[in-house]
Amino acid sequence: MTTTPAPAAAKSPAPPPRSVLLDPAFLRLWAGTTASGLATWALPFVLGLAVLHRDLGAAGLGLVLAARTAGFLAAVTVGGVLADRHSRRAVVLWSALAAAAAAPLLAAGLGRSLVLMTFAAALAGAGQGACRPAFQALTAETVEPARRQQANAALTMAVRGSTLAGPTLTALLAAFLDVRTLLLGIGALWLVAALAPGKGGVVARASEAAPGAEAAAPEAASGSAAATSEKASGTPAPDAVSPSAAAADSAAAPSVRTGFRAEFLDGIREARRHPWFLAGLAALVAVIALGYSATSVALPLISRDRYGTEWVLAAAMTAYTVGALVGALVIARLRPRSQGWAAFAGLGAYGVAPLSLMLPVHPAVVVAAYAVAGVGIELFNVPWFTATQREVAPDKLARVSSLDFLVSYGLAPVGLALIAPAIGHFGVTPVLAVCAAACFLVPAAAALVPTARHFARTAPVEERAG
């Protein structure tokens, strides 16, 4: 006698993931990151007001801002190592508190001691630099992988929104408050950045017990095949060790505290494991040191000499920020199948900005080109940050992120220092032509690097199944 098995109950569809904007832990992180971004942007603007009020000279302004940049570059690598060695939350706390402490020192030195202001600016830059990689790693601890792209888009929208609304807000406050009070307000923003974020989600850390946790499952099949091939041939197959196995070996090894230099070099070795990351850094160098620097120098000149008005300068920079906001909105929900190629295409779109400055076009074309460049830069930034948080080993994430910020911020002053003499020697148009070509060609070449198509060592499961 046979029996007919009872039909299996239909599985109810899984509920859609809750928006990251409803997560209290992320909202705390968002508030802290937004406060730090607003404080970072506001300091040069407020110091510029001090120059207008004759509390600070132009040479003094340059020295103070240079000291802040030097402090940032010196601390960003240290912050990356410390954030991987200790609690990311603690690194954010102490680095932001250091930046907050610099604000009253700046206010005390204003109009009295340029030496004190220079020291305080270096301290503010060091706090800013140390907290940036820690914030990146804390994002990975707070938000689970499925919602990180939305989270990174929300964070970048907050920064861009601050850049857009900040000048108007600061100008309104300056009508009622003096420069010293505004500097103390910057310190208050850093206090928010220090105290607002939480410790990071335990669930997010558990889901990433191994480097590249999201990629571990797709790599399991290829890892098994590699192991079979190794048994048959007697020689180890390249890249046969999966990330999870590497993490297990790392966890089993005795914990020995290495020196700072060794830990930083370990972060560089981790970055070299990801060819797409190195290719992205090279593309960023081209766009920032050449494209962004060239347009920063050329746009004011062309706005004045070709169009005879400062309106083009203001409208183009506003359009760039608005375009970046639009790009962040789009990429918060867009999931390209080849996210790496799409991101590099967005980065290469910055080339339309120097291209528009080369040609005698209507001012509206220049403004539209800057809007396109703004959209493209966020189509790159958000997937770039998300892929770094996904693919890099969690215990090395802050160090790898510090390399990103070191290149991004470190080469911008170098590009600005070289572009101005080049324009004076060769002229605006040839320099813009070279920079536009670099913006188009270097990201295109970076997209050809292995693993660049998906910003991952392996293609997504649905891509390989297809």
Secondary structure, DSSP 8 states (H G I E B T S, - for coil): -------------------GGG-HHHHHHHHHHHHHHHHHHHHHHHHHHHHHTTSS-HHHHHHHHHHHHHHHHHHHHHHHHHHHHS-HHHHHHHHHHHHHHHHHHHHHHTTT-HHHHHHHHHHHHHHHHHHHHHHHHHHHHHS-GGGHHHHHHHHHHHHHHHHHHHHHHHHHHHTTS-HHHHHHHHHHHHHHHHHS--S--HHHHHTTSSTTHHHHHHHHHHHHHHHHHHHHHSS--TT-S-HHHHHHHHHHS------HHHHHHHHHHHHHT-HHHHHHHHHHHIIIIIIIHHHHHHHHHHHHHTSSSSHHHHHHHHHHHHHHHHHHHHHHH---TTHHHHHHHHHHGGGHHHHHHHS---HHHHHHHHHHHHHHHHHHHHHHHHHHHHHS-GGGHHHHHHHHHHHHHHHHHHHHHHHHHHHHHH-HHHHHHHHHHHHHHHHHHHTTSTTTTTTSSS--HHHHH-
